[in-house]
Amino acid sequence: MTYRPGRSGSGRTVLLAGWLFADLLLLLFVIALGSLPKQERPDPPGPSPTPSETASPSESAQVAEQGLVLKPCSFTVKTGSAASVRGQFTEQLRSAGVDGRTAGFVLSFGTAPEPGPGQAAAERVNSVITKEMPRFRNAPKRGYWKGGPSGNVRIDVFFLATPDGDTEFPKGCRSSDD
């Protein structure tokens, strides 16, 4: 018989012993994790007082602003200079009666035949909104493309709740159907 490296019985046994050791170590680890004591959690608190009972009016307004209007207000602006976009958008906010509301998040849809220019137009409008309008500054914004002729950007704004906690759709707004 000739010697063939890696074919001897003792080498195979050492390899199998190594795998057996690794499997046993993994099994011991799983058993150790399973035997840890459960985390003790305190009993759930009873009914909590309303914000008006425990907080000042300014604090309760901060709590209420955590809500979000689930239906967006839709606005359409024509692309152009930053001043033009800002003017169009500000006027539409004012006429809808939401110029004092704070935006929760904003989705913009740039209309163009190709995705690149449409998304770029939406991002430019988002940049104007972020820099020029304090109530939109901290809202997450995303720019998307919508097929069609170039020149318009539809802005869907999801507003935060009013200071009194109202999350109803603003009456002066209109919402896009798509």
DAWOWO-V167379 format. One record per pair of residues at least 24 apart in sequence whose C-alpha atoms are under 7 Angstrom apart, sorted by the first residue. I is the first residue (numbers start at 0). GAP is how many residues later the second one is. D is the distance in whole Angstrom. If there is no record, write none. Layout:
i gap d
I GAP D
I GAP D
This chain:
i gap d
60 102 5
60 103 6
63 97 7
63 99 6
63 100 6
63 101 5
64 95 6
64 96 5
64 97 6
64 98 6
64 100 7
65 94 7
65 95 7
66 93 6
66 94 5
66 100 6
67 36 7
67 90 7
67 91 6
67 92 4
67 93 5
67 99 6
68 89 6
68 90 6
68 91 6
68 92 6
68 98 5
68 99 6
68 100 6
69 88 7
70 87 7
70 98 6
71 84 5
71 85 5
71 86 5
71 103 6
72 83 6
72 84 5
72 85 7
72 100 5
72 101 6
72 102 5
73 80 7
73 81 6
73 82 4
73 83 6
73 100 6
73 101 5
73 102 6
74 79 6
74 80 5
74 81 7
75 76 7
75 77 6
75 78 4
75 79 6
76 75 6
76 76 5
76 77 7
77 73 6
77 74 4
77 75 6
78 72 5
78 73 6
78 74 7
81 46 6
85 42 7
95 76 4
95 77 5
96 75 6
100 58 7
101 33 5
101 34 6
101 57 6
101 58 6
102 32 6
102 33 5
102 36 6
102 54 6
102 55 6
102 56 4
102 57 6
103 35 5
103 54 5
103 55 5
103 56 5
104 34 5
104 35 5
104 36 6
104 52 6
104 53 5
105 33 7
105 34 6
105 35 5
105 36 7
105 49 7
105 50 6
105 51 5
105 52 6
106 34 6
106 35 5
106 36 6
106 48 6
106 49 5
106 50 7
107 34 6
107 35 5
107 36 6
107 45 7
107 46 6
107 47 4
107 48 6
108 34 6
108 35 5
108 36 5
108 37 6
108 44 5
108 45 5
108 46 6
109 34 6
109 35 5
109 36 6
109 42 6
109 43 4
109 44 7
110 34 6
110 35 5
110 36 6
110 37 5
110 38 6
110 39 5
110 40 7
110 41 6
110 42 6
111 34 7
111 35 5
111 36 5
111 37 5
111 38 4
112 34 5
112 35 5
112 36 6
112 37 7
113 33 7
114 30 5
117 27 5
117 28 7
118 24 6
118 25 5
118 26 5
121 31 6
